[in-house]
Amino acid sequence: MKRTVSIIMAISLFAAMIFSFAGCADQDLVKKDAINSLSIITATGHVENVNYASIKNDWGRTQNPKFDYTRFKGETAMKLVDEIMSLPDVFGDANDPDAYMIRLDYFDETGYEKAVMKYGYGSFPDNWSKIISYTNDIANGGTALTDSTEIETLNADMLRSECGMTDEMLPEDVTVERFLEDTGLRYFEVFGFGKFNSDYAVRNYTYDYYDLTSRRITEDSTPSASDKDSLKAYAEENLDSIDSEDEICITGSYNGVVYEIVRFDSFETWKKDTNVDGTEVNFNDDTIDIVYMRDAGCEGMTYGETHYVYVDPSNRFLVITECMDYDVINAFFNR
């Protein structure tokens, strides 16, 4: 009798497990023939027209009807997937103005997840109105796209009004118009899926404008010979004040910024003496900086403090500073 009860209990437990797994399987079934996420952005009026939509399936985890997962799995959703997938990966000529970008993540009929990106240039495909209509249906009252096909190209006024860029942020005599011409910046680099950082873009432009790469060293750079007297002479000529000095390094200030002037032929010795923790190689031009690991104030936590390494034209002396203002750095070398 005890054996029979044990068998019955075991069968009941197994059945409960089966039902439990079936319930999980039912939840997984919603991830077939369904959109997981969709983002569409068009270059059809960043101010006057709404040109961006981003929707994400939450698979029923909230009660917000805007995110009702059934809309991501219905007939309209699958029509939208078909229309998007019918597009070539690149529509038009990439040299033409940006038209649209689509980022789609969906599950096919087998439950296999697929992620695709579609790009359009110069014009829109014939099925564009269907894509917009289906997207707006699924968004269900959320931010909707217009079906405008009048492409706007990036201009200086947009950078000023939408991104806060001004002529004063740029090197002397450089306007926002020239910045745009020099960089060849495109619409979706500014109004794309990621947030455009004007300060970062201007800083990179300024670095290139002053050709500061020519003032940097790489791991293959070769120093020229120097000595204590030539170091002293260079420091006195280029610094407003001197705070400390020894045979291979002089620390002082110019225009309110602290610099360390280091003999290039003694760089390795200086790094050991000052406990430099490592070097950073900049991926865009292979130039190097030095890094100190500092205490972050929490137990066991540290952060990297970067000091930027420049070199004088004679390759005798390194000019090392934490300053990231390239106008200031350029002024140091061009008094």
Protein Blocks (a to p, Z undefined) as FASTA:
>chain_A
ZZmmmmmmmmmmmmmmmmmmmmmmmmmmmmgoiafbdcddddebjklpccbdcdddeehp
ambfklgmklmmmmklmmmmmmmmmpcfbgcjfkbccfbdcddddddfkopacdddddde
hiacfklmmmmmmmmmmnnopacddfbfbdcdddfklmmmmnopafklpcehiafklmmm
mnopafklmmmmbdcdfklmmmmmmmmmnopmlmpccfkbccddddfklmmmmmmmmpmb
dfbdcfkbccddeehiacddddfklmmmmmmmnopabdcddfklopacddddddehighi
acdddddddddfklmaccddfbfbfklmmmmmmZZ
